[in-house]
Amino acid sequence: MTNATENPFENLIRHDLHQYLTGLGAVDSRLPECPDVEALWPALCQAYLPDGIREFDQYPVVSLGWPMFLGMAVAKYWDEDWEKHSRNPDLYTILRDRRGFDYMDDYILESVLRQSKDTRAATAGIVAECAARTLSSLRRQRIEPGTAQAFEAYAACLRQLFVMGMAMQLKAMGYHMTPIA
């Protein structure tokens, strides 16, 4: 999943987010590959889509941003106890239902990632900016709402935001992708 896709729009989103996050030092210049975490995306996405789509009209930045938090949480779970968490068929619902959809970000930042108040605010700001950038790119595509093309573009955005959340958390935990000499 972290490799380039055949979808030019998805590649545009990937490149923009990667450049932004690299500039902040939030991810490395080479994105990590974590097939275990990436393999959970299809199930997480399927579970997330009804909530994300429902919220998109009124809260598009939230709808787009929450998958970044999911990527962070799953990366943390991968590092902590992958045997336990990888077997859970409904990880999204569990994360969402701890405090509800509206507060899933707070739950992940406080209880899963255990970030300090200052770090939580900084992380939330980065996620909000990534989601806003992605929304801007999505709107510039001028895709007719409610179409198959709109759904595919939305799903591509969610996938890249998830990957970037995973990459941010992996770096925060000390994992780095560096070339071997």
C-alpha positions as CSV (number, residue, x, y, z in Angstrom):
1,M,0.0,0.0,0.0
2,T,2.8,2.4,0.7
3,N,4.1,2.1,-2.8
4,A,2.9,4.4,-5.6
5,T,-0.6,3.5,-6.9
6,E,-1.9,3.4,-10.4
7,N,-4.4,6.2,-9.5
8,P,-3.0,9.6,-10.4
9,F,-5.2,11.4,-7.9
10,E,-4.2,9.0,-5.1
11,N,-0.5,9.6,-6.0
12,L,-1.2,13.4,-5.8
13,I,-2.6,13.0,-2.3
14,R,0.3,10.8,-1.3
15,H,2.9,13.2,-2.6
16,D,1.3,16.3,-1.1
17,L,0.9,14.7,2.4
18,H,4.3,13.1,2.3
19,Q,6.0,16.4,1.4
20,Y,4.1,18.3,4.1
21,L,4.8,15.7,6.8
22,T,8.5,15.4,5.8
23,G,8.8,19.1,6.0
24,L,7.5,19.0,9.6
25,G,9.8,16.1,10.5
26,A,6.7,14.0,11.2
27,V,7.7,11.2,8.7
28,D,10.9,10.2,7.1
29,S,11.7,10.9,3.5
30,R,11.2,7.2,2.8
31,L,7.8,6.0,4.0
32,P,7.8,2.9,6.1
33,E,6.4,-0.4,4.9
34,C,4.4,-2.3,7.5
35,P,2.4,-4.9,5.7
36,D,0.8,-6.1,8.9
37,V,-0.8,-2.8,9.6
38,E,-1.6,-2.1,5.9
39,A,-3.4,-5.4,5.6
40,L,-6.0,-4.3,8.1
41,W,-6.9,-1.2,6.1
42,P,-9.6,-2.9,3.9
43,A,-11.6,-4.1,6.9
44,L,-11.1,-0.9,8.8
45,C,-12.2,1.1,5.7
46,Q,-15.3,-1.0,5.2
47,A,-16.3,-0.5,8.9
48,Y,-15.4,3.2,8.8
49,L,-17.1,4.2,5.5
50,P,-20.7,4.4,6.8
51,D,-19.6,6.8,9.6
52,G,-17.2,8.8,7.3
53,I,-19.7,9.2,4.5
54,R,-22.4,10.3,6.9
55,E,-20.2,13.0,8.4
56,F,-18.6,14.2,5.2
57,D,-21.2,16.9,4.3
58,Q,-21.1,18.7,7.6
59,Y,-17.7,17.8,8.9
60,P,-15.4,16.9,5.9
61,V,-12.2,17.5,7.8
62,V,-13.2,15.2,10.5
63,S,-14.4,12.6,8.0
64,L,-11.1,12.7,6.3
65,G,-8.9,13.1,9.4
66,W,-10.1,10.2,11.5
67,P,-8.4,7.6,9.3
68,M,-5.0,9.2,10.2
69,F,-5.8,8.6,13.9
70,L,-6.8,5.0,13.0
71,G,-3.4,4.5,11.3
72,M,-1.7,5.8,14.4
73,A,-3.6,3.5,16.7
74,V,-3.1,0.4,14.6
75,A,0.7,1.2,14.3
76,K,0.8,1.5,18.1
77,Y,-1.1,-1.8,18.5
78,W,1.3,-3.4,16.0
79,D,4.2,-2.4,18.2
80,E,2.6,-3.3,21.5
81,D,0.7,-6.6,21.1
82,W,0.1,-7.5,17.5
83,E,-1.0,-11.0,18.3
84,K,-3.9,-9.7,20.4
85,H,-4.9,-6.8,18.2
86,S,-4.5,-8.3,14.7
87,R,-7.1,-11.0,15.5
88,N,-9.8,-8.5,16.4
89,P,-12.2,-8.4,13.5
90,D,-13.8,-5.1,14.5
91,L,-11.0,-2.9,15.7
92,Y,-12.6,0.3,14.2
93,T,-15.8,-0.2,16.1
94,I,-14.0,-0.8,19.4
95,L,-11.9,2.4,18.9
96,R,-15.0,4.4,17.9
97,D,-17.3,3.1,20.7
98,R,-14.9,3.9,23.5
99,R,-16.1,7.6,23.5
100,G,-18.2,7.8,20.3
101,F,-17.3,8.9,16.8
102,D,-16.9,12.5,17.7
103,Y,-14.3,11.8,20.3
104,M,-12.5,9.0,18.7
105,D,-9.5,11.3,18.1
106,D,-9.3,12.1,21.8
107,Y,-9.5,8.5,22.8
108,I,-6.7,7.4,20.5
109,L,-4.4,10.3,21.4
110,E,-5.0,10.0,25.2
111,S,-5.6,6.3,25.8
112,V,-4.0,4.4,22.9
113,L,-1.0,6.6,22.1
114,R,-0.8,8.1,25.7
115,Q,0.4,11.5,24.4
116,S,0.9,14.5,26.7
117,K,-1.6,17.4,26.4
118,D,0.9,19.4,24.3
119,T,1.7,16.5,22.0
120,R,-2.0,15.8,21.6
121,A,-2.6,19.4,20.5
122,A,0.3,19.3,18.0
123,T,-0.8,15.9,16.6
124,A,-4.4,17.0,16.2
125,G,-3.2,20.2,14.4
126,I,-1.1,18.1,12.0
127,V,-4.0,15.8,11.3
128,A,-6.4,18.7,10.8
129,E,-4.0,20.3,8.3
130,C,-3.5,17.0,6.4
131,A,-7.3,16.5,6.2
132,A,-7.8,20.1,5.0
133,R,-5.1,19.8,2.4
134,T,-6.7,16.5,1.2
135,L,-10.2,18.1,1.1
136,S,-8.8,21.0,-0.9
137,S,-7.3,18.6,-3.4
138,L,-10.5,16.5,-3.6
139,R,-12.6,19.6,-4.3
140,R,-10.2,20.8,-7.0
141,Q,-11.0,17.5,-8.8
142,R,-14.5,18.8,-9.5
143,I,-16.0,15.3,-9.2
144,E,-19.8,15.1,-9.1
145,P,-21.0,14.2,-5.6
146,G,-22.7,10.8,-5.2
147,T,-21.0,9.2,-8.2
148,A,-18.8,6.1,-8.3
149,Q,-15.9,8.4,-9.1
150,A,-16.6,10.5,-6.0
151,F,-16.6,7.3,-3.9
152,E,-13.4,6.1,-5.3
153,A,-11.7,9.4,-4.8
154,Y,-12.9,9.6,-1.2
155,A,-11.7,6.1,-0.5
156,A,-8.3,6.9,-2.0
157,C,-8.0,9.9,0.3
158,L,-8.9,7.8,3.3
159,R,-6.3,5.2,2.4
160,Q,-3.5,7.7,2.1
161,L,-4.5,9.5,5.3
162,F,-4.4,6.1,7.1
163,V,-0.9,5.4,5.6
164,M,0.4,8.8,6.7
165,G,-1.0,8.3,10.2
166,M,0.7,4.9,10.4
167,A,4.0,6.5,9.1
168,M,3.8,9.3,11.7
169,Q,3.3,6.8,14.6
170,L,6.0,4.4,13.4
171,K,8.4,7.3,13.3
172,A,7.3,8.6,16.7
173,M,8.0,5.1,18.1
174,G,11.5,5.2,16.6
175,Y,11.1,3.1,13.5
176,H,12.9,4.6,10.5
177,M,13.3,3.4,6.9
178,T,16.9,4.0,6.0
179,P,18.8,2.5,3.1
180,I,21.2,-0.3,4.0
181,A,24.7,0.4,2.7
